Amino acid sequence: MTADRPEALAAALARVLGGAEVGALEHLSGGASRETWSFTASSGHGAPRTLIVQLQRPGSERDVEVEASLLQVARTAGVPVPEVVAASMQTEALGTPFLIVTAVAGETIPRRILRNDAFGTARAALPAQLARALAALHAVTPRAVPGLTAPDQVQQCRDALDQLGQPHPAFELGFRWLAANRPADDPPAARRTTIVHGDFRLGNFVVDERGLVAVLDWELAHIGDPMEDLGWLCIRAWRFGGALPAAGLAGYDELFDAYADASGCVVDPAVVRWWEVLGTLKWGIMGIMQVSAHLTGTSRSHELAVIGRRVCENEHDLLVLLG
């Protein structure tokens, strides 16, 4: 059920939604692991709703039902997220696992959020809003969402790069630095284990003139160190040309202080830096994996090919981080 068969997708969505009238189907950009569409659905009672469906691409093993459960838990905890409408790991209905959520009005394109005059007030408010959203998520007990895993991300990256069989000396230096500087497991208060969003960055936020409206794209969520989300937010790739390290919006201290105020947990900058290094290395390896999916024909996509061309940027950013 792909972009070349929109009529079949519309008919299948209507069946999934219990015979709703489906219209205004539009293929959206973005999403290396999922194909995304917006559409309207009307049941004959009230105004049509605008919904978003994400169709899992071949090769992805993400459990959309676990993600749907996480969205519902996060929403209850006060994290701004879209409302879940339907989700299934079964392939009979749409040909692949799928997740349907309500559409959220606002802007997601980072360069507009960072540069357009209309978002000046939002830019000032976002660092504290993002910190509060993370604090709310990290306060949720991991037991609330059965099915989330707790991966060893360094080992995952190591295995992935080895399987790709490509030499990348900058990444090898990164692995050595990570091994030599891994944060200690004590004191325990500084090494909490929480639900981690896993892709908390500009591009995955819906923003309006007042600031944060919703956090999107939860497919990489897992159990781990909450400092991972702060480190990922700060890697250079997700600043989109902004001068400031925290999503191009704020300095490290402003973000860390806002998170401490919202969560009651003091941030150790050295731990966040470790995660920033790992995040930079990880995004570089993910770029190789995504272009490989395109080149091997597993998932042909111009977007995946373009991401692969940016691997060298992550190598540069990693070397700068390592000094």
N, C-alpha and C positions, 0 to 999 in steps of 0.2 A: 504494500500500500504506500506508494511513493509519489514524488512530485509529478510524475508523468501520468498519474491516474487520479486526478482530483475528484472526478465524479464518483468513482468507486469509494474513495475515502469519505466523501460527504454522505453517501448512502450507508456506509458502515457506521459512521458516527451517529447517524440517526437511529440505527438499531441499538447501539450501545446505550443511548440516552432514552430508550423506551419509546421510540417513535417520534421524537421531537423533530421539528422542521429545522433543517440545517441550511445555513446560507452564508454568504460573504466569506467563503473559504479563501484564506490567503497564506501562502508559504512565506515563512519568516526566515531571516538570516540568523546565523549564530548556532552554536551547539555542535561540537565535534562528535559527540557520542549519541546525539539525538536529532531527529528531524522535527522541526517545530512549525505548527500551523495555528493561526487564529481563525475563529469562525463564530457565527451567531447561532443560537439554539432557542427555539420557541416551542413551548408546549401548548400554546393556545390560551394560557392564563398569564396575564401580565405582559410586560415588555420583553422582547428577546434579550437573552443574556449573551455577552461576549465572553467566549471561553478560549482557552489555549490547550492544545493537545500536543504532547511530546511523544514521538514514536522512536523506540529504541533502535539504533543502527546495528547491523550485523557485527558480531564480535564483542559487544558490550555484555557484561554479566551483572549489571546493576539490578537490584531488586526494587522495582518501582512501588511494590506494595509496602515495603519497609519505608521507602521514602515518603509515601503518602501518610503512613502512621507518624513519621517524624514531623511532617508539616502540621498535622493536627495537634501534636503535643506542643510544638514550638508556638503555634498560634495561641494555645491556651496559656502558655507561659508568658505571653506578652511580646513575642517576637513578631514584627509585622511580616506576614507571609500571605500568599494567595490562598483562597479557600479550595480545598480538594473536592472535586465533583465525582471522579471515578478513577480507578487504577486497577490494572490487572497484569499479571505476568503471563497470562494465557495468550496464545497467538491466534486463536480462531477468529476473534472479532475483527481485528485490524491488521492481522498478518504479523504482528510483533508486539511485545509488551508495550503498554502505553500508560500515560498519566494525563488526566484532564483536570485543569484548575480554572478558576475564574481569572479573567484578564484584569490587570491593575493599570489604571491610567497613570501616565507619567513618562519620564525620559529615562532611557538606559544607556544611551551612547556616551561614553566617557568624555570625549572631546567637547561635547556640548555642555555637559555638566561642569567641566573644568574651565570653560572659556566664555560661554554665553552670559551676557549681562543678566538675563532673566533668572539665572541661578546664583546670583551673588549672595542673597540671603541664605539659600540652601547650603552653599559652600561653607559659610560660617557656622551653620548649625550641624553639619554632617559629622564632624569628628566625634562630638558628644553623643549624637544619635546612634552612630555605628557602635560606639563603645557600650551604650546601653543595650543595644540589640544583642551584642556578643555576651554581655554579662547575663542577660536573661536566658540565653541559650545555655551557657555554661553552668547555670544554676540548676538545670534540669538533671535529675538523676538518670544515668545511662540505662538503668533498669526499665525506665518508662518506654523505651523503644527496643523491644526484642529484635534481634536480627542484625544490629549494627556490629561490625567487626572492629578489632583493635590491631591493625597491621603494624609491623615493623617497617616503617617507610624507608629507612636507609637500606634495609635488605631488599625491599621491593625495587628500589631504584637500581641497586647493584645487579639484581637478577635481570631486570629489564634491559639494562645496557649490555650485559653479557650476552643475552639472547639476540640482541640486534647485531652484535658482532662488528661494531664500528669503533675505530680508535678515536677517543676524544680526551687528549691529555688534560685539558682544563677540568673536565669532570673528574678525572682520576685524582687531581690535586684536591678537588672539593671533597671527595670521599675520605682522603687522608686527613684533611682538616676536621671534618665532622667526627671521625673516630677519635682524634686527639683532643677534641674540645666538647664532647658530649656532656650535657649538663648532669650534675650529680643527682642521685635519686633522693637526696635529703638536703635541707629539712623537708619532711613530708608536706608541710603547709605550702611550700613553694612548688610542689610537683603534683598538683591535683590531676585527676583523671576525669574527663568530662566528655560530653558530646561535642564534637568539633565539626563545624560546617564544612571545611575542607576546600572551599573555593570562594572565600569571603573577600570580594574585591569589586572595584568599579567595573561595570559591565554586567554584574549580577545584582545590581541594586536598581530599583525603580525610584526615581527622584522627581519631586515637583518643586515649585517655587519656595516651599517651606522646608524642604529637606527629604528625609527618607520616608518612602511610602511602603516599600516591600523589599524583602530579601528573596532572591530567586536562586534556582539551580542548586539543589541540595543533593545531587546524585553522588557527590564525593564525601558525604558525611560519614563519620566513623567515631570511634572512641579513642581518645588520646589526650595529649597535653593541650590545654586551652591556649597556651602561648603560640601554638601553631597558627591559629587564626590571625593573631596579631602580626606574626612574622610574614605570613602570606600577603596580608594587606599592604605590607611595606616593601615588597620586592619591586625592583625598578620597572619591570614590565608592566605592572599594574598602576604605575603613576601616569602613564599615557602622556608623557612629556611634561607633566607637572614638576615644579622645582622641589616640592616638599616630599619627604619620604613616605608619610602615611597617606597612601592613595593620591598623592599629589595635592593633598588638602591641608595637611598639618605636619608639624614636626613630631619627632618621636615622643618628646616629653609631653606634648599636649595630648596625644593619643593615650599614652600610658597613664597620665593623671586622670583622664576622663574614665578610663576603664577601671582604675582603682576606686574612683568615687562611686562608680555604678556597681561594682562587684564586691568591694571591700577587700580585694586581694592586691597586694603590692606587686608591681611588675618588675622583674629582674631584666634589665636591658640586654644582658649577656645571653640570657636564655632566648629572648626574642631574636637576637642576632643569629644564634645558632639555627633557629627555624627559618630565618630569612635566607641564610646560606643554603639550607636544604631545599627550601622552596624554589630558589633560583636554579639549583641543579635539577630538581625534579621537573620543573617546567621545560628546561632544555631537553631532558630525556623524553618527556611527553611529546615534545615537538618532533623528535626523531620517530617516535612510535606512530604519530599521526600521519606524517608524510609517508612512512612505510606502508600504512594501510591504503593510502592512495596509490602508491607506485605498484603495490602487489595486486591491486584490484579488489581488495577486501571491501573497501568503501571508497569509491571514486568520488573525489570532491576537490574543487578548486580551493576551498577554504583550508582543507587539510594540507594541500600542497603549499599554500602560502605560509601556513604556520611552520612547516618544515624549513622554509627559507630563513626563518628567524632564529634558528638554533644558535647560530654564531653570536647573536646579540646576548643570549643567556650565558654563553661562554665568556664573553667580554665582561658582563655584569658580575659573574662569579669571580673572575680574576680581580676586579676592582674591590669586591667585598673582602677577598682574602688578602688584599694589600700587596 
